[in-house]
Amino acid sequence: MAIEHIAALKGMALCRALSVPELEAVAAIVERRQIAAGGDLFREGDPGDGLFLVVSGEISVTKRGPAGEHSLARLGAGGVLGEMSLVTADARSATGRALVDAQVLYLPAARFRALLEANSIAAHKMVASIAEVLARRLATMNSMVLQFAENPSPAGAEQSRLMTQDLAALHRTMQVWSF
């Protein structure tokens, strides 16, 4: 089973910097899971207990809002979901659902943290890859906030002012790093 895991991990961007021995260390702690079309990998609000690497199939990521579910992303082979659970112990911020039959590798957060505590080079390289993804997302979000702030709503000056204040508050929140 570990050989199949290594082959799947080699194709993942999250693992691109890992050597063969490092891939072996990660392969030893992942679990292969089959998800039927329509099945949930995880639901918004569930404990963030690990990440999922998509081996095959397609996964939809959705978030609940006042008007119902909103699609955030669709991920195919090579996609990574739930990476925040390796960084924080927060609840899932969205739902991951298989659009078609899917196969994923599940990396439990507790096992990953054990690798980190053992000072595993593989775990440190994966954290660096996650940090890179999060930095890109933050840069994208900063651009979006700026774009919204510079293009006020035609609904009226007061609503536009309130929206600009909300966006500024969002931007400040996203700049906070807590350790």
C-alpha positions in Angstrom: 0.0 0.0 0.0 2.8 2.5 0.8 4.2 2.1 -2.7 0.8 3.2 -4.2 0.8 6.1 -1.7 4.3 7.2 -2.8 3.3 7.2 -6.4 0.2 9.3 -5.7 2.2 11.7 -3.4 4.9 12.3 -6.1 2.2 13.9 -8.3 1.1 16.4 -5.6 2.3 20.0 -5.6 2.4 19.8 -1.8 5.0 17.1 -1.9 7.0 18.3 -4.9 10.1 19.2 -2.8 10.2 15.8 -1.0 13.0 13.2 -1.6 12.1 9.5 -1.9 12.9 8.8 1.8 10.7 11.9 2.8 7.9 10.6 0.5 8.2 7.3 2.3 7.8 8.9 5.7 4.6 10.7 4.6 3.3 7.6 2.7 3.5 5.7 6.0 1.0 7.9 7.7 -1.6 8.7 5.0 -4.8 6.7 4.5 -6.4 6.0 1.1 -10.2 6.7 1.1 -12.9 6.2 -1.5 -15.7 8.8 -1.6 -18.8 8.1 -3.7 -20.3 10.8 -5.8 -22.3 13.1 -3.6 -20.4 12.0 -0.5 -18.8 14.5 1.9 -15.1 14.4 2.7 -15.9 16.8 5.5 -18.6 19.4 6.4 -18.3 23.0 7.4 -18.0 23.1 11.2 -16.5 19.6 11.6 -13.3 19.4 13.5 -10.2 20.1 11.3 -8.5 16.8 11.8 -6.4 16.4 8.7 -5.9 17.3 5.0 -7.0 15.5 1.9 -5.0 15.1 -1.3 -7.1 14.3 -4.4 -5.8 11.3 -6.3 -8.7 11.0 -8.7 -12.2 12.4 -9.2 -13.5 15.9 -8.6 -14.3 17.6 -5.3 -16.5 20.7 -4.8 -15.7 23.1 -1.9 -18.7 25.0 -0.7 -19.5 27.4 2.1 -22.9 28.2 3.7 -24.1 31.8 3.5 -27.4 33.5 4.3 -28.6 32.7 0.7 -27.5 29.0 0.8 -24.4 27.2 -0.3 -21.8 29.1 -2.4 -19.2 27.3 -4.5 -15.6 28.3 -3.6 -13.6 25.8 -5.7 -13.6 22.6 -7.7 -10.5 20.5 -7.3 -9.4 17.5 -9.4 -6.4 15.2 -9.2 -3.5 16.9 -7.3 -5.8 19.2 -5.4 -5.4 19.7 -1.7 -8.2 20.3 0.8 -8.1 21.0 4.5 -4.5 22.2 4.7 -5.5 24.7 7.4 -6.1 21.7 9.8 -2.3 21.0 9.7 -1.7 24.6 10.9 -4.6 25.2 13.3 -7.0 23.1 15.2 -10.0 25.2 14.0 -13.2 23.8 12.7 -13.6 23.2 8.9 -14.4 26.5 7.2 -16.2 24.9 4.3 -17.6 21.6 3.0 -15.8 19.2 0.6 -18.1 17.0 -1.5 -17.3 14.5 -4.2 -18.9 15.5 -7.5 -18.0 12.1 -9.0 -16.5 9.0 -7.4 -13.2 10.1 -5.9 -10.1 8.7 -4.4 -8.2 10.7 -1.8 -5.3 10.4 0.5 -6.1 11.5 4.1 -3.2 12.9 6.2 -4.3 13.0 9.8 -3.2 16.2 11.6 -2.1 14.3 14.7 0.2 12.1 12.7 1.5 15.0 10.8 2.2 16.9 14.0 4.1 13.9 15.3 6.3 14.1 12.3 6.9 17.8 13.0 7.7 17.1 16.7 10.2 14.4 15.5 11.8 17.2 13.4 11.0 15.5 10.1 12.4 17.3 7.1 9.4 16.1 5.1 7.0 17.7 7.5 8.9 21.0 7.5 9.0 21.1 3.7 5.3 20.5 3.6 4.7 23.3 6.0 6.8 25.6 3.8 4.6 24.6 0.8 1.4 25.3 2.8 2.8 28.7 3.8 3.5 29.5 0.1 -0.1 28.6 -0.8 -1.5 30.7 2.1 0.7 33.7 1.1 -0.6 33.5 -2.5 -4.2 33.4 -1.2 -3.6 36.4 1.0 -2.1 38.4 -1.9 -5.1 37.5 -4.0 -7.5 38.5 -1.2 -5.6 41.8 -0.8 -6.1 42.5 -4.5 -9.8 41.7 -4.3 -10.2 44.0 -1.3 -8.5 46.8 -3.1 -10.5 46.2 -6.2 -13.8 46.4 -4.3 -12.7 49.5 -2.4 -11.8 51.3 -5.6 -15.0 50.4 -7.3 -17.7 51.6 -5.0 -21.3 50.3 -5.2 -23.7 52.4 -7.3 -26.3 51.8 -4.6 -25.5 55.1 -2.9 -22.8 57.0 -1.1 -23.7 55.7 2.5 -23.8 52.1 1.4 -20.5 52.5 -0.4 -18.9 54.1 2.6 -20.1 51.2 4.8 -18.9 48.6 2.4 -15.5 50.4 2.2 -15.3 50.3 6.0 -16.2 46.6 6.0 -13.6 45.8 3.4 -11.0 47.8 5.4 -11.9 45.8 8.6 -11.6 42.6 6.6 -8.2 43.6 5.3 -7.0 44.4 8.8 -8.2 41.1 10.0 -6.4 39.2 7.3 -3.2 41.0 8.2 -3.2 39.7 11.8 -0.9 36.9 12.5 -1.5 35.1 15.8 0.9 32.4 17.1 
